[in-house]
Amino acid sequence: MGSLRHLFKIPLRSTLPRLRHHLTTDRKLDEYDESVNLLLEGGLARNWRNAARMVKASKKTPQALFWELSKKYRPNWRRRLRYWAIGVIGGYTSDPHARELRELDDMRGGDV
């Protein structure tokens, strides 16, 4: 029964922010746009140009776009079941996130 509970649980690993490639920006210091700033602070866009492009392409207000994109994460149990079965069969030989989690563990000094 524990393995069925695992399909619907959100682990700590999924809630950790992924900081790589998110700390760069091509923004000039003199430009400021409140709508773009809202999307950047919410972590929904990586840089100013892409955030502005997202607002323009969606044809929605930035606030509506923010609430639509920042919905609570729901576990995809079908995907997890598929990858669990692949792991049981022996399809994966390594963890793709192992190095990043080791670095996080070393920085925090505890167990992730």
FENQUI-V367061 format. One line per field, one symbol per residue. phi: phi as a letter, one per 30 degrees, with the letter a starting at -180 (. if undefined). psi: psi as a letter, one per 30 degrees, with the letter a starting at -180 (. if undefined). burial: + if it has 16 or more other ideal C-beta (glycine too) atoms within 10 Angstrom, else -. A space follows every 50 residues. Layout:
# FENQUI-V367061
phi = ???
psi = ???
burial = ???
This chain:
# FENQUI-V367061
phi = .ddddddcccdeedcddcddicccbcddddcabdddddddddicbcbddd ddddddddhbdddddddddcdddcdcdddddddddddddjdccbcdcddd ddddddddibcd
psi = feeeeefgkjleeffkkjfkgfgkkgkkffkkkeeeeeeeffgfleleee eeeeeeefhlleeeeeeefhlkkkkjfeeeeefeeeeefgfkfljfgeee eeeeeeefgak.
burial = --------------------------+-------++-+++---+++-+-- ++-++------+--++---------------------------------+ ------------
